[in-house]
Structures are given as C-alpha cells and as structure tokens.
Amino acid sequence: MEKIGFIGMGNMGSAMLKGALNTFSSGDMTFYDPKESIRDEISAETHVIAADSASECAKDVKYLILAVKPQVYDDVAKEIWNDITTDHIVISIAPNITISELMEMYGPKTRIIRAMPNTPAMVGAGMTALSAGDALFTDEEINTVIKFFESFGKCRFVPENLMSTVVCASSSSPAYVFMFIESLADACVKYGMPRKDAYEFVAQAVYGSAKMVLDTGMNPAQLKDNVCSPGGTTIRAVEALEENGMRNALFKATEKCFNKCEGIE
C-alpha cells in the first residue's frame, strides 16, 4: 500500500501512529518531528523509521498527516511546498484551519481532508470526524483514509461547518471526562476507598455507561432514569448535581471551546 506519513509527534500525532499499529505494519508508516530525541524515542518504541526532515517525509508517502500545532502550519507549508503533488492526500488535524485556508497555504490543487481525532486513539477507542471538501478522491483513497482512522477507533464524515462542534463533542471532551473521574475518585477517597481502587471503580463505571449508550441506542436521559429509583440514593445525587450546575458548566465549557475553534475569543 501507499505509505502514511506524519509530521509532528506530539500527543495526538503519537497517539494516532501508535493506534494505527493495530492494523498497519511499521513499514507502512513514517514520521518526522523536529526534535531528534523524540524521533529516536518513537522509532525505538514503534519500530517505525523516522524521516530526517519534513520534506523527506512528504516525498516518501501518499497520505501525509499534519500533526503539528496550527501556528506552525505556514512554516511546514514552506518546507514541503515543492514536495506536495496532486497524488498526495494531505490530512490536517488543526481545529481552526479550514480546507480553503489550507489550500492557500499548500496550493490550490492540493487535495486536503480535515480530520478531528481524539487521544483515546492510543487505546483503540478514538473518535474521528472527517471532512473532504470539494476535492476529488477515488474510492480506494477514501477507503484507505477510513481504514486508517478506524484502525484506532471509529470515524465518520461530517460537513466541514460541524468541525468546531466535533471538537466540543469528542476532541476536547476527554479532558472533561478525566476531570470527572478524578473528582469522583477524590470524593470516594474521602470516604475511605483506596485511591487506586477509586480510579478503577469510577473509570469502569464511565466505560460501562458509555458502552450502554452506544450498544443499546437508548436515550441517555432514559438510561439515567433507569438508575434513579424513587426516593433512592441516585436521585438524591442527581439533585445535587443539578443544584451545583453540572449541566450549565458543560454548556459554558462547550461555548468556550466552540468560540476558540471559531476564532471568536
């Protein structure tokens, strides 16, 4: 198959590369990071051979994933401008750079797909949104892109105007879930549970609850109601969450996240 390359080995880039090893061989991929120590570390861990430059990485692959911070996209574009051809598919994971803006950076004939993955990709449980714009892709190319993102979770094509909402729904939200697990575990430690046990009990409850939503297709509100016995312990706890603004906090967090993606604030 045509090779897949990564430019940038931060948290998301390394999570995708490591997750993709569930399906692809180390020889199917390459990567570049400006820090030699990171290149050496990732290569030693994954057996994926690193390129010596962004230009070399681009020349060696068909599918090129830009996993660098948005503020250096221009610099990367200048470095690989002469290496990108119409055969390439450039995949961007920047949350606030549109396909049209990317085409201004990388050339009007560049075929670009925007992707919005999340860090659970590292454990094969990622969720990725994809948007292809108006460029033409073969069925084989689209299938390869889907195969790549499904190698570490699920993926779905969405209209580009929903990408900022996707960041709110799945890309940033793992941080909120980790905060929930940490906070609830802290509360359980207060009542005598060892911290290691608290993390396991709470994390497994979150995992199982999410699996119920996905596997049953039931409305989360109904699943919540099913746990809340009349006059019982759970409805008392739900009352406290409502009184202390759990829903409002999530609405406000989503608003901040969305506005940042849209460049509003």
Sequence and secondary structure as in RCSB ss.txt:
>XXXX:A:sequence
MEKIGFIGMGNMGSAMLKGALNTFSSGDMTFYDPKESIRDEISAETHVIAADSASECAKDVKYLILAVKPQVYDD
VAKEIWNDITTDHIVISIAPNITISELMEMYGPKTRIIRAMPNTPAMVGAGMTALSAGDALFTDEEINTVIKFFE
SFGKCRFVPENLMSTVVCASSSSPAYVFMFIESLADACVKYGMPRKDAYEFVAQAVYGSAKMVLDTGMNPAQLKD
NVCSPGGTTIRAVEALEENGMRNALFKATEKCFNKCEGIE
>XXXX:A:secstr
   EEEE  SHHHHHHHHHHTTTS GGGEEEE S HHHHHHHHHHH   B SSHHHHHHT SEEEE S GGGHHH
HHHHHGGG  TT EEEE  TT  HHHHHHHH TT EEEEEE  GGGGGT EEEEEE TT    HHHHHHHHHHHH
TTEEEEE  GGGHHHHIIIIISHHHHHHHHHHHHHHHHHHTT  HHHHHHHHHHHHHHHHHHHHHH   HHHHHH
HH  TTSHHHHHHHHHHHTTHHHHHHHHHHHHHHHHTT  
